[in-house]
Amino acid sequence: MSDTTQRRNRLSRSRDFDAVYRRGRSTTTRYLVLHWFPRDAGDEESRGDAPRLGLAVPKSVGNAVVRNRVKRQLRATWAELAATARPGHDYVLVARPGLAEPADTRGHDWLVERVTEVLEKASA
């Protein structure tokens, strides 16, 4: 997936995040919180049915360098797993404190397992 395709499928505006938080559902795991919301069929932002992702990495996860690294890792993981997410939905993935260190030490495959776990909980 190209960088522009990935950017097109991201949530970036505050009102999009707010809609997912207020009207959507959520599930949690030890390291992640996933909020999701089905987009309106007439939404001009839909751009097809591809799921859109927003990331929230709070300061409690670490300093700016750590938070940006976590965001890069989560975007790379999402690029692999986006096909398993429900089409036409907006997602906000929130990192919880304690994610950064194991994501670094255990590697990409471990992070893929964590994101898959929270996606499966959301689908249930």
Contacts in CASP RR format, 6 or more apart in sequence:
PFRMAT RR
TARGET T0000
AUTHOR 0000-0000-0000
METHOD contacts of the structure
MODEL  1
MSDTTQRRNRLSRSRDFDAVYRRGRSTTTRYLVLHWFPRDAGDEESRGDA
PRLGLAVPKSVGNAVVRNRVKRQLRATWAELAATARPGHDYVLVARPGLA
EPADTRGHDWLVERVTEVLEKASA
1 79 0 8 1.000
1 82 0 8 1.000
6 75 0 8 1.000
6 79 0 8 1.000
8 47 0 8 1.000
8 50 0 8 1.000
9 47 0 8 1.000
9 50 0 8 1.000
9 51 0 8 1.000
9 52 0 8 1.000
9 53 0 8 1.000
9 82 0 8 1.000
10 52 0 8 1.000
10 53 0 8 1.000
10 54 0 8 1.000
11 17 0 8 1.000
11 20 0 8 1.000
11 52 0 8 1.000
11 53 0 8 1.000
11 54 0 8 1.000
11 90 0 8 1.000
11 91 0 8 1.000
11 92 0 8 1.000
12 54 0 8 1.000
16 45 0 8 1.000
16 52 0 8 1.000
16 54 0 8 1.000
16 90 0 8 1.000
17 54 0 8 1.000
17 56 0 8 1.000
17 92 0 8 1.000
19 37 0 8 1.000
19 90 0 8 1.000
20 35 0 8 1.000
20 36 0 8 1.000
20 37 0 8 1.000
20 90 0 8 1.000
20 91 0 8 1.000
20 92 0 8 1.000
21 35 0 8 1.000
21 92 0 8 1.000
23 37 0 8 1.000
24 35 0 8 1.000
24 36 0 8 1.000
24 37 0 8 1.000
25 35 0 8 1.000
25 36 0 8 1.000
25 37 0 8 1.000
25 122 0 8 1.000
26 33 0 8 1.000
26 34 0 8 1.000
26 35 0 8 1.000
26 36 0 8 1.000
27 33 0 8 1.000
27 34 0 8 1.000
27 118 0 8 1.000
27 121 0 8 1.000
27 122 0 8 1.000
28 34 0 8 1.000
28 96 0 8 1.000
28 118 0 8 1.000
29 114 0 8 1.000
29 117 0 8 1.000
29 118 0 8 1.000
29 121 0 8 1.000
30 96 0 8 1.000
31 95 0 8 1.000
31 96 0 8 1.000
31 98 0 8 1.000
31 99 0 8 1.000
31 102 0 8 1.000
31 114 0 8 1.000
32 93 0 8 1.000
32 94 0 8 1.000
32 95 0 8 1.000
32 96 0 8 1.000
32 99 0 8 1.000
32 114 0 8 1.000
32 115 0 8 1.000
32 118 0 8 1.000
33 93 0 8 1.000
33 94 0 8 1.000
33 96 0 8 1.000
33 118 0 8 1.000
34 91 0 8 1.000
34 92 0 8 1.000
34 93 0 8 1.000
34 94 0 8 1.000
34 118 0 8 1.000
34 119 0 8 1.000
34 121 0 8 1.000
34 122 0 8 1.000
35 91 0 8 1.000
35 92 0 8 1.000
35 94 0 8 1.000
36 86 0 8 1.000
36 89 0 8 1.000
36 90 0 8 1.000
36 91 0 8 1.000
36 92 0 8 1.000
36 122 0 8 1.000
37 89 0 8 1.000
37 90 0 8 1.000
38 86 0 8 1.000
38 88 0 8 1.000
38 89 0 8 1.000
38 90 0 8 1.000
39 45 0 8 1.000
39 46 0 8 1.000
39 52 0 8 1.000
39 88 0 8 1.000
39 89 0 8 1.000
39 90 0 8 1.000
40 46 0 8 1.000
45 52 0 8 1.000
46 88 0 8 1.000
48 88 0 8 1.000
49 87 0 8 1.000
49 88 0 8 1.000
50 82 0 8 1.000
50 87 0 8 1.000
50 88 0 8 1.000
51 82 0 8 1.000
51 85 0 8 1.000
51 86 0 8 1.000
51 87 0 8 1.000
51 88 0 8 1.000
51 89 0 8 1.000
51 90 0 8 1.000
51 91 0 8 1.000
52 89 0 8 1.000
52 90 0 8 1.000
52 91 0 8 1.000
53 75 0 8 1.000
53 78 0 8 1.000
53 82 0 8 1.000
53 90 0 8 1.000
53 91 0 8 1.000
53 92 0 8 1.000
53 93 0 8 1.000
54 90 0 8 1.000
54 91 0 8 1.000
54 92 0 8 1.000
54 93 0 8 1.000
55 71 0 8 1.000
55 74 0 8 1.000
55 75 0 8 1.000
55 92 0 8 1.000
55 93 0 8 1.000
55 94 0 8 1.000
55 95 0 8 1.000
56 92 0 8 1.000
56 93 0 8 1.000
56 94 0 8 1.000
56 95 0 8 1.000
57 67 0 8 1.000
57 70 0 8 1.000
57 71 0 8 1.000
57 74 0 8 1.000
57 94 0 8 1.000
57 95 0 8 1.000
58 94 0 8 1.000
58 95 0 8 1.000
58 97 0 8 1.000
59 67 0 8 1.000
60 97 0 8 1.000
61 67 0 8 1.000
61 70 0 8 1.000
61 95 0 8 1.000
61 96 0 8 1.000
61 97 0 8 1.000
61 98 0 8 1.000
61 99 0 8 1.000
61 100 0 8 1.000
62 97 0 8 1.000
62 100 0 8 1.000
66 100 0 8 1.000
67 100 0 8 1.000
69 100 0 8 1.000
69 104 0 8 1.000
70 95 0 8 1.000
70 99 0 8 1.000
70 100 0 8 1.000
70 103 0 8 1.000
73 103 0 8 1.000
73 108 0 8 1.000
73 111 0 8 1.000
74 93 0 8 1.000
74 95 0 8 1.000
74 111 0 8 1.000
74 115 0 8 1.000
76 108 0 8 1.000
77 108 0 8 1.000
77 111 0 8 1.000
77 112 0 8 1.000
77 115 0 8 1.000
78 93 0 8 1.000
78 115 0 8 1.000
80 112 0 8 1.000
81 112 0 8 1.000
81 115 0 8 1.000
81 116 0 8 1.000
81 119 0 8 1.000
84 116 0 8 1.000
84 119 0 8 1.000
85 91 0 8 1.000
85 119 0 8 1.000
86 123 0 8 1.000
93 115 0 8 1.000
93 118 0 8 1.000
99 114 0 8 1.000
102 110 0 8 1.000
103 110 0 8 1.000
103 111 0 8 1.000
END
